[in-house]
Each structure stands twice: as C-alpha cells, then as structure tokens.
Amino acid sequence: MLLAIPSLLGSLLHDVGMFCISQSILTTKDLAKSKQRCILAHPIHGYKVIFKELRYHNRIGLIVLQHHEYWNGTGYPQGLSGTAIILESRIVALDNAFAAMTSSPAYRPPMTGYQAMNQLIGTMSTQFNPKILKAFVSFMGIYPRGSLVRLNTGAIVRVIDQTQLPLKPRICILTYPSGEGCTEEEDRNLREESCLFITGEAEEKDMV
C-alpha cells in the first residue's frame, strides 16, 4: 500500500510543471524553437515543485521528472533509456502519450482512439517498454472503449468493453446493416460471433 502512494501521486501530478509555463505559450499555434524549449522544460519545473516546494518523497519527484523519457532514449529532459527510467515513469509516459494524442491541443485536431493505438504499436512502439505496451494494448484494445466502428455486415456499433481478443470486443449495436437505427440497446460479444468482425472506424455522420 505504501509503495502505491508515490505511484498514484506521481501519476496525478506528472504535468504539474505545466503550471510554471506561460499560458500564452501553451495555447499558441506557433511552436517556435524558443517556445518548444520552454515546454520541454516542464518536467524539470515539476520536479522542483514536487521535491523542493511540496517536499514530497523523491520517488514522486522522479516520476514527474522522467515521465517524458522513452525506452529507446529519445525522450527528455535527460535522454534516459531502458531500465534507467523508473517503472512508474515508463507507465505514465505511455498513458500520457495516448492521452495527448486523443486530446485537442491548439496546434492539431485530436486522433481517434484507434488512430492513437495504431501509432503507439506502429511508429512509436520503440519509445515504450514492450511489456508495458503489450499490457496497455491488451487492456485498451485496438479499438478502445467508446470507439465507433463498422462491422462486415455494414452495421455501425460502439465498443463498450474488451475481451481477450483485441480485435473482438464487446459492442453495442447502433444501426443495423440496412442503416436503420437500433431502437433497443443490443449488446453483442464479437468473441462469440465467428461471422462478425470489425472492418474499420465509423463516424457519427455515417449514422444519419
């Protein structure tokens, strides 16, 4: 239990250093190098707040300091790699990346959960501890909860939970293959439906 407290506080406070950066820099669409350097310094600011001002345990400060360090050594601020990064920071780094991709900052539109997962297991996979990434994908699924997808029948459904098969989640039917909307909630487990599978993402406009 005592070991879990630093992990929880560190994950909750990982971006506390952002409060030390001017709001005008955080909301700008112009990411000039000088402004990028200010943003890249937020783990250091966060560590100082945690360790020197709040006087929390050093482990919490390290989680905050290292949450942008990557498994392959391409992260910041210290360029650490592999097990030189503490376990909690390796976990927070992955969670933080997914949250950042699916949110909407000033300079780009958000990705869907599926697009973010594709990027995490594709071009970004070397940035994260392989075992942690595998566990994350297993828990979240290739199509995370809430994803709007189309079945091979043409029906549009929403993912409501994951199963042991990442591409065979539990779904709620929204429209039938004919395009007619489902009037009553109808849940299905694709793991138990050998003839049904997801063919890709769908959009809200597809249901009109």
MIVEXMAR-828173 format. One record per residue (C-alpha): x negated, y negated, z; residue number from 0. Coordinates in steps of 0.02 Angstrom, whole numbers. Layout:
<rs>
+--------+--------+--------+-----+
!      X !      Y !      Z !  nr !
+--------+--------+--------+-----+
!      X !      Y !      Z ! NUM !
...
+--------+--------+--------+-----+
</rs>
This chain:
<rs>
+--------+--------+--------+-----+
!      X !      Y !      Z !  nr !
+--------+--------+--------+-----+
!      0 !      0 !      0 !   0 !
!   -140 !   -121 !     46 !   1 !
!   -227 !    -85 !   -119 !   2 !
!    -68 !   -128 !   -214 !   3 !
!    -56 !   -303 !   -141 !   4 !
!   -207 !   -378 !   -233 !   5 !
!   -148 !   -295 !   -395 !   6 !
!     26 !   -370 !   -378 !   7 !
!    -33 !   -544 !   -329 !   8 !
!   -167 !   -544 !   -464 !   9 !
!    -44 !   -496 !   -600 !  10 !
!     83 !   -626 !   -541 !  11 !
!    -47 !   -764 !   -531 !  12 !
!   -154 !   -718 !   -682 !  13 !
!   -113 !   -879 !   -776 !  14 !
!   -119 !   -998 !   -627 !  15 !
!   -266 !  -1084 !   -710 !  16 !
!   -150 !  -1149 !   -845 !  17 !
!    -83 !  -1275 !   -719 !  18 !
!   -256 !  -1356 !   -722 !  19 !
!   -240 !  -1394 !   -908 !  20 !
!   -151 !  -1548 !   -978 !  21 !
!     24 !  -1513 !  -1041 !  22 !
!    -14 !  -1610 !  -1199 !  23 !
!   -149 !  -1483 !  -1242 !  24 !
!    -37 !  -1333 !  -1206 !  25 !
!    105 !  -1396 !  -1316 !  26 !
!      4 !  -1462 !  -1463 !  27 !
!      6 !  -1378 !  -1634 !  28 !
!   -168 !  -1446 !  -1668 !  29 !
!   -286 !  -1317 !  -1596 !  30 !
!   -449 !  -1416 !  -1618 !  31 !
!   -605 !  -1333 !  -1550 !  32 !
!   -614 !  -1452 !  -1402 !  33 !
!   -435 !  -1409 !  -1354 !  34 !
!   -468 !  -1223 !  -1379 !  35 !
!   -615 !  -1235 !  -1258 !  36 !
!   -502 !  -1314 !  -1127 !  37 !
!   -376 !  -1172 !  -1143 !  38 !
!   -512 !  -1037 !  -1142 !  39 !
!   -572 !  -1106 !   -975 !  40 !
!   -409 !  -1067 !   -885 !  41 !
!   -469 !   -901 !   -809 !  42 !
!   -612 !   -995 !   -726 !  43 !
!   -493 !  -1129 !   -661 !  44 !
!   -379 !   -991 !   -598 !  45 !
!   -520 !   -902 !   -507 !  46 !
!   -567 !  -1063 !   -418 !  47 !
!   -388 !  -1093 !   -365 !  48 !
!   -368 !   -915 !   -301 !  49 !
!   -535 !   -898 !   -213 !  50 !
!   -580 !  -1073 !   -157 !  51 !
!   -414 !  -1161 !   -131 !  52 !
!   -291 !  -1023 !    -86 !  53 !
!   -430 !   -919 !     -6 !  54 !
!   -355 !   -755 !    -65 !  55 !
!   -454 !   -593 !    -71 !  56 !
!   -593 !   -594 !   -201 !  57 !
!   -512 !   -446 !   -291 !  58 !
!   -364 !   -557 !   -333 !  59 !
!   -482 !   -690 !   -399 !  60 !
!   -571 !   -562 !   -509 !  61 !
!   -406 !   -504 !   -585 !  62 !
!   -370 !   -683 !   -633 !  63 !
!   -547 !   -716 !   -694 !  64 !
!   -555 !   -560 !   -804 !  65 !
!   -378 !   -548 !   -874 !  66 !
!   -438 !   -604 !  -1047 !  67 !
!   -589 !   -488 !  -1050 !  68 !
!   -573 !   -349 !  -1180 !  69 !
!   -629 !   -169 !  -1183 !  70 !
!   -736 !   -199 !  -1339 !  71 !
!   -823 !   -352 !  -1266 !  72 !
!   -737 !   -484 !  -1374 !  73 !
!   -644 !   -568 !  -1232 !  74 !
!   -684 !   -717 !  -1121 !  75 !
!   -748 !   -802 !  -1014 !  76 !
!   -892 !   -681 !   -979 !  77 !
!   -885 !   -563 !  -1128 !  78 !
!   -873 !   -409 !  -1016 !  79 !
!   -834 !   -239 !  -1090 !  80 !
!   -778 !    -65 !  -1039 !  81 !
!   -779 !    -21 !   -856 !  82 !
!   -870 !   -183 !   -812 !  83 !
!   -693 !   -254 !   -815 !  84 !
!   -595 !   -207 !   -659 !  85 !
!   -449 !    -89 !   -687 !  86 !
!   -314 !   -214 !   -639 !  87 !
!   -379 !   -341 !   -765 !  88 !
!   -379 !   -209 !   -903 !  89 !
!   -195 !   -179 !   -868 !  90 !
!   -150 !   -364 !   -856 !  91 !
!   -245 !   -400 !  -1018 !  92 !
!   -134 !   -280 !  -1116 !  93 !
!     27 !   -338 !  -1036 !  94 !
!    -22 !   -519 !  -1061 !  95 !
!    -61 !   -490 !  -1246 !  96 !
!    109 !   -410 !  -1278 !  97 !
!    200 !   -550 !  -1184 !  98 !
!    104 !   -684 !  -1280 !  99 !
!    144 !   -607 !  -1449 ! 100 !
!    330 !   -591 !  -1413 ! 101 !
!    348 !   -767 !  -1339 ! 102 !
!    358 !   -928 !  -1438 ! 103 !
!    210 !  -1047 !  -1414 ! 104 !
!    203 !  -1215 !  -1500 ! 105 !
!     95 !  -1155 !  -1644 ! 106 !
!    185 !   -998 !  -1708 ! 107 !
!    351 !   -904 !  -1705 ! 108 !
!    367 !   -752 !  -1589 ! 109 !
!    343 !   -574 !  -1651 ! 110 !
!    473 !   -440 !  -1625 ! 111 !
!    432 !   -302 !  -1502 ! 112 !
!    399 !   -182 !  -1646 ! 113 !
!    282 !   -304 !  -1734 ! 114 !
!    185 !   -332 !  -1573 ! 115 !
!    170 !   -145 !  -1538 ! 116 !
!    110 !   -115 !  -1717 ! 117 !
!    -26 !   -244 !  -1693 ! 118 !
!    -78 !   -176 !  -1523 ! 119 !
!   -100 !      2 !  -1588 ! 120 !
!   -173 !    -59 !  -1753 ! 121 !
!   -294 !   -204 !  -1775 ! 122 !
!   -302 !   -244 !  -1588 ! 123 !
!   -320 !    -68 !  -1520 ! 124 !
!   -507 !    -80 !  -1483 ! 125 !
!   -476 !   -226 !  -1366 ! 126 !
!   -393 !   -116 !  -1236 ! 127 !
!   -437 !     34 !  -1129 ! 128 !
!   -375 !    184 !  -1234 ! 129 !
!   -293 !    272 !  -1086 ! 130 !
!   -202 !    115 !  -1031 ! 131 !
!   -145 !     79 !  -1209 ! 132 !
!    -80 !    257 !  -1228 ! 133 !
!     18 !    242 !  -1065 ! 134 !
!     87 !     72 !  -1118 ! 135 !
!    146 !    138 !  -1287 ! 136 !
!    223 !    291 !  -1204 ! 137 !
!    319 !    180 !  -1082 ! 138 !
!    370 !     42 !  -1203 ! 139 !
!    395 !    147 !  -1360 ! 140 !
!    353 !     97 !  -1538 ! 141 !
!    522 !     10 !  -1539 ! 142 !
!    533 !    -69 !  -1364 ! 143 !
!    696 !    -84 !  -1267 ! 144 !
!    810 !   -212 !  -1346 ! 145 !
!    742 !   -185 !  -1523 ! 146 !
!    870 !   -196 !  -1662 ! 147 !
!    839 !    -56 !  -1788 ! 148 !
!    918 !     33 !  -1935 ! 149 !
!    946 !    221 !  -1946 ! 150 !
!    926 !    328 !  -2101 ! 151 !
!   1116 !    329 !  -2115 ! 152 !
!   1120 !    140 !  -2131 ! 153 !
!   1193 !    114 !  -1957 ! 154 !
!   1119 !    -28 !  -1853 ! 155 !
!   1080 !     13 !  -1672 ! 156 !
!    994 !    -61 !  -1520 ! 157 !
!    859 !     32 !  -1424 ! 158 !
!    912 !     50 !  -1242 ! 159 !
!    782 !    169 !  -1170 ! 160 !
!    632 !    276 !  -1214 ! 161 !
!    613 !    464 !  -1220 ! 162 !
!    457 !    572 !  -1225 ! 163 !
!    454 !    546 !  -1414 ! 164 !
!    404 !    364 !  -1453 ! 165 !
!    499 !    363 !  -1618 ! 166 !
!    655 !    447 !  -1547 ! 167 !
!    726 !    330 !  -1414 ! 168 !
!    900 !    319 !  -1339 ! 169 !
!   1005 !    198 !  -1438 ! 170 !
!   1172 !    108 !  -1434 ! 171 !
!   1267 !    103 !  -1599 ! 172 !
!   1316 !    -72 !  -1654 ! 173 !
!   1377 !    -42 !  -1832 ! 174 !
!   1423 !    117 !  -1925 ! 175 !
!   1345 !    166 !  -2093 ! 176 !
!   1494 !     84 !  -2178 ! 177 !
!   1446 !    -83 !  -2100 ! 178 !
!   1598 !    -82 !  -1986 ! 179 !
!   1561 !   -140 !  -1809 ! 180 !
!   1571 !    -15 !  -1667 ! 181 !
!   1717 !    -64 !  -1555 ! 182 !
!   1669 !     50 !  -1411 ! 183 !
!   1499 !     74 !  -1333 ! 184 !
!   1422 !    231 !  -1406 ! 185 !
!   1254 !    291 !  -1340 ! 186 !
!   1150 !    424 !  -1427 ! 187 !
!    985 !    508 !  -1389 ! 188 !
!    887 !    521 !  -1552 ! 189 !
!    777 !    653 !  -1474 ! 190 !
!    928 !    768 !  -1481 ! 191 !
!    978 !    715 !  -1657 ! 192 !
!    866 !    804 !  -1781 ! 193 !
!    953 !    725 !  -1931 ! 194 !
!    944 !    546 !  -1867 ! 195 !
!    788 !    437 !  -1868 ! 196 !
!    739 !    254 !  -1872 ! 197 !
!    689 !    184 !  -2040 ! 198 !
!    640 !      9 !  -1984 ! 199 !
!    690 !   -151 !  -1899 ! 200 !
!    855 !   -240 !  -1924 ! 201 !
!    909 !   -420 !  -1892 ! 202 !
!   1065 !   -497 !  -1817 ! 203 !
!   1113 !   -563 !  -1989 ! 204 !
!   1120 !   -383 !  -2053 ! 205 !
!   1273 !   -353 !  -1945 ! 206 !
!   1375 !   -492 !  -2024 ! 207 !
+--------+--------+--------+-----+
</rs>
